[in-house]
Each structure stands twice: as C-alpha cells, then as structure tokens.
Amino acid sequence: MMERHNGHVRERMTILGDLDAVSFLPWIRRHAAKLGLSQAVSHASTKRIELEVEGPEELIDMMEMGCSLGPIDVWVETIERTSVNADSA
C-alpha cells in the first residue's frame, strides 16, 4: 500500500536503461514541474536514475508514462516503483 498524505503519495522511481543523465535529469525536472509533482533525484548514472516523487497517484502514473517515452536520446528499459514510508524518509 502506498503512503498517502493529504491525498498525495510518495514513491521511489528507479529508471533503468541506456540513459543520458545530462539531458534526462533536466527533462525529468521539467516534466515533474508541469505535472505539479515534487521530486528529488538520489542517484543518477548512465544506467540508472533513482528519484522520489510526491503528488497525486494519477499524476505519478503520468510521470512514469512520460519517463518511459522520454527524450529521444534516452532508452528506458524498465521503471520500478516502490512506496516510500514517511517514517523512513
């Protein structure tokens, strides 16, 4: 079950693939801002990006879809989502 706070959920997204973090990270930030999600990147490399996102679950679903389609210089293989417990954050 996802942690809910004021109708919002907080999840960790782990994006795996052939990633160009230099162009993908600004793209992620812009996409999250357009959706009104808060986000924080905890790890970024050419194979994996980990970020926490918070907001309405439907908008996090849209964020996942956007990241899976991503910019042209990125190939996303999988996106794993896990709930972030407020007590461990």
C-alpha positions in Angstrom: 0.0 0.0 0.0 1.3 3.5 -0.9 1.9 6.1 1.8 -0.8 8.8 1.5 -0.5 12.3 2.8 -3.2 14.9 2.1 -4.3 12.9 -1.0 -0.7 12.5 -2.1 1.6 9.5 -2.3 5.4 9.4 -2.2 7.1 6.8 -4.4 10.6 6.0 -5.4 11.1 5.5 -9.1 14.1 3.6 -10.3 14.6 4.1 -14.1 16.9 1.6 -15.8 18.2 1.6 -19.4 20.6 3.5 -21.6 20.3 6.9 -20.0 21.9 10.2 -20.8 21.7 11.7 -17.3 22.9 15.1 -18.6 19.8 15.6 -20.8 17.4 13.3 -18.9 17.6 14.9 -15.5 16.6 18.4 -16.6 13.8 16.7 -18.7 12.6 14.9 -15.6 12.6 18.1 -13.5 10.6 20.0 -16.2 8.1 17.1 -16.6 7.6 16.8 -12.9 7.1 20.6 -12.6 4.5 20.5 -15.4 2.6 17.8 -13.5 2.9 19.7 -10.2 4.9 16.9 -8.6 7.7 17.4 -6.1 10.8 15.3 -7.0 14.3 14.7 -5.7 17.0 12.7 -7.5 19.1 10.5 -5.2 21.2 8.7 -7.8 22.0 9.3 -11.5 24.2 7.3 -13.8 24.2 6.2 -17.5 22.3 3.0 -16.5 20.1 4.0 -13.5 18.3 7.1 -12.2 16.6 7.0 -8.8 14.2 9.7 -7.8 11.4 10.2 -5.3 8.2 11.8 -6.5 5.3 13.0 -4.5 1.8 14.1 -5.6 -1.5 12.6 -6.6 -1.1 8.9 -7.7 -2.7 9.6 -11.1 0.0 12.3 -11.9 2.8 9.9 -10.7 1.3 7.4 -13.2 1.6 10.1 -15.9 5.2 10.8 -14.8 6.0 7.2 -15.3 4.5 7.1 -18.7 6.3 10.3 -19.7 9.7 8.9 -18.5 9.1 5.6 -20.3 8.7 7.6 -23.6 11.3 10.1 -22.6 13.5 12.3 -24.7 15.0 10.8 -28.0 18.5 10.3 -26.6 17.3 8.0 -23.8 16.3 4.4 -23.9 14.2 3.4 -20.9 14.1 -0.4 -20.4 12.1 -0.5 -17.1 10.8 1.7 -14.4 10.3 0.2 -10.9 8.1 2.0 -8.4 8.0 1.5 -4.7 6.2 3.2 -1.9 8.3 5.4 0.4 7.2 5.1 4.0 7.0 8.6 5.6 8.7 7.2 8.7 11.8 6.2 6.8 12.1 9.4 4.8 
